[in-house]
Amino acid sequence: MTSSVVTGPFALGEALAEREQAALLRRRTPVDVASGGRIRVGGRDYLNLSANDYLGLADHPAIKAAFKEGIDRYGAGAGASPLVTGYSRAHQQLEETLADWLGVEAVLLFNCGFSANQAVLKALLGKEHLLWQDKLNHASLQEMGSQLPCKMKRFGHNDMAALERLLEPNRGLIVSEGVFSMDGDLAPWTALATLAARSGNWLMIDDAHGLGVLGPQGRGTLAAQGVAPARVHIHMGTFGKALGVAGAFVGGSRELVDYLVNFARHYVYSTHMPAAQACAVSKSIELVRVADEARAHLVRLIARFQQGAQAQGWTLGASNTPIQPLLVGESAAALQLAERLRDRGVWVSAIRPPTVPVGTARLRITLSAAHREQDVDSLLEALGPCPSSDQRGGAHVA
Ligand SMILES: *Cc1c(COP(=O)(O)O)cnc(C)c1O
């Protein structure tokens, strides 16, 4: 035995110090008020260009009223997991509404998208299976994929030729996203559906950022690209982004849903989402289906921002969605720019590795139908002209 000091099994302090050193330490900021595309933090009001509340529904009076009425009727909490007594008429109605909206046979509700993704992969994939994932898929998908006994193969972002080379017939599941969360671009779903059908593999879409925003009635990326819902075996979406509430769902065949009810451990062993929340989400979908006006307004804001930012010399990602990545490169430079914007009353998040690849730190600017055209102009004014091209050094569209 040496006489060195025993520090315990976990080097938490070291890990934190390392992150701080690399300008990667994360801190939270409590928000006091959030409403109408604005937030109040520390007594000051900011234009909020960081939220995923793309249609400005998070504080919609009708959704808040539906939530409150749900509480009066069902109570604050579900009280149990869905297979015990946590599954209510409100949950069932939301499942039916979703199935009708998206054109799938059946739907199952989850507390959040992170657990919905993990539940699906874990329930389906055994060691005899293969899992193909776009390398920019969400952390919940990547992480579960790497922990499962199946073999995971990651293909280059939206690289269909690479995917085709990796595919083996009848072996497993291909997973990609509708709208990529950090880049705002879309996956090519017609090509994905063709590859899946030709190889006899299943296909899963995570449409967390497309749902509500894209396609007729806001039905999402598949509808926007004209891909029939039946060509995709597993549909996953969340309620915490454009729908303005919280929670998630998985949709597909009745058989898939029956299977998940029996084998998805994140579903079976977790208290169900409050019924009142299901009431709020049902109301939100009702509004989203007829929100063409808000979606058109959002498209105009996106174009206004793109034109303005490019005219000022900034490099944007190849995105036409409300997620507009402004590429900076180094983490410290991204943090500095975010700070400068805050000084000018604009709240934007710097996104750094490991959330995005090294050297592609960015400001992830998200627009919302709650914003007005003059809000976009305020953002552009706060950004000012891109100071020098080496600010953008190393930046590229991933
Ligand atoms: C936000 C997000 C999730 C997780 O959903 P939560 O309901 O927030 O847990 C999953 N996938 C993608 C692509 C997301 O952006």
The ligand as an SDF file (V2000), in Angstrom:
LIG
                    3D

 15 15  0  0  0  0  0  0  0  0999 V2000
  -35.5580   16.9090  -27.9970 C   0  0  0  0  0  0  0  0  0  0  0  0
  -35.2650   15.6680  -28.7620 C   0  0  0  0  0  0  0  0  0  0  0  0
  -35.4870   14.4070  -28.2110 C   0  0  0  0  0  0  0  0  0  0  0  0
  -35.8520   14.2240  -26.7700 C   0  0  0  0  0  0  0  0  0  0  0  0
  -37.1600   14.5930  -26.5380 O   0  0  0  0  0  0  0  0  0  0  0  0
  -37.5950   15.0700  -25.0670 P   0  0  0  0  0  0  0  0  0  0  0  0
  -39.0560   14.9310  -25.0660 O   0  0  0  0  0  0  0  0  0  0  0  0
  -37.1140   16.4700  -24.9240 O   0  0  0  0  0  0  0  0  0  0  0  0
  -36.9060   14.1210  -24.1150 O   0  0  0  0  0  0  0  0  0  0  0  0
  -35.3040   13.3100  -29.0140 C   0  0  0  0  0  0  0  0  0  0  0  0
  -34.8910   13.4330  -30.2900 N   0  0  0  0  0  0  0  0  0  0  0  0
  -34.6250   14.6360  -30.8380 C   0  0  0  0  0  0  0  0  0  0  0  0
  -34.1650   14.7120  -32.2480 C   0  0  0  0  0  0  0  0  0  0  0  0
  -34.7950   15.7770  -30.0850 C   0  0  0  0  0  0  0  0  0  0  0  0
  -34.4930   16.9670  -30.5940 O   0  0  0  0  0  0  0  0  0  0  0  0
  1  2  1  0
  2  3  1  0
  2 14  2  0
  3  4  1  0
  3 10  2  0
  4  5  1  0
  5  6  1  0
  6  7  2  0
  6  8  1  0
  6  9  1  0
 10 11  1  0
 11 12  2  0
 12 13  1  0
 12 14  1  0
 14 15  1  0
M  END
$$$$
